[in-house]
Amino acid sequence: MRIINVIESFNNVIQSVESFGVFEEQLVDDVVKEAEEFFEKKVIEHGGSETEIDMYIDEGGYYGMDHSVAIVWSDI
């Protein structure tokens, strides 16, 4: 199974991890959409630009002065 993790940090200390599991490959697009929407919400909460969300996703995260939000794939 593959997992998309959205990891929030403050001053390089992990504050939360939200995980989105891909249980069936045919549902991967739905899971990716849900994870990216959650990621976007968190990035905007922490001062990221709404118009640069695609860039943050491509780079694997948003890295502000104190806060960061990463989006990372993992496998179990």
N, C-alpha and C positions, 0 to 999 in steps of 0.2 A: 504494500500500500504506500502511496505517496502522500505527503502532507505539505501544505503551504503554511508557513508560520509568519505571523506579523508580530515583530518584537519591538516593544517600546523601551527606550532607555532614557535616563536622566542623569547627566554627569557621569556617563559610562557605566551606570549601574542599571541592570535590567529591572524594569518596573512591572512589565506584564508580557505574557506570550499568549496569543490567540492562535489556535490551530484549526485548519480546515482540511479534513481528510478526503482524499479521492478514493472512495471505496470501489467504484466501477469506472473504468476508463471512458465509457460512453457519457458519463456525467462530468468529465473533467472541465468542460467549458463553463458549466454552471458553477462549479466550485471555484474556478479561477475568477469568474465575475464577482462572486460573493466576497472572496478574499481581497480582490482589488478595490471593491467598494469600501470595505472596512479599512483597508490601508489608506485610501484617499481621505476618509473621515478623520483618521488619526493624524495624518500629515497636516491637514488644514487646522485641526485643533492646536497643533504645535507650531503654527506659523508658516507652513509651506504654501507655495503658490498653487492655486487650483489649476492654473493653465499649464503647469509643468509636471503634472501627475505622471504622464506617460514617460517623461524623462527620468523621474524618480524610480518608477517601476523598472525601466531598462537598466538603471544603475544599481538596482537592488535595495534602494532606500533613500530616505530623506535624512540629511545630517545637518541640523541647526546648531546654534551656539551651545545650548545646554541639552536639548532634546534630540533624539534620533528615533526614526521608525524604519525598521528593515523589513523586507519581505523576502523570505528564504524558503526554498524547497528542501525537503528531506525525505528519506525513505525509512520504513521500518520493516 
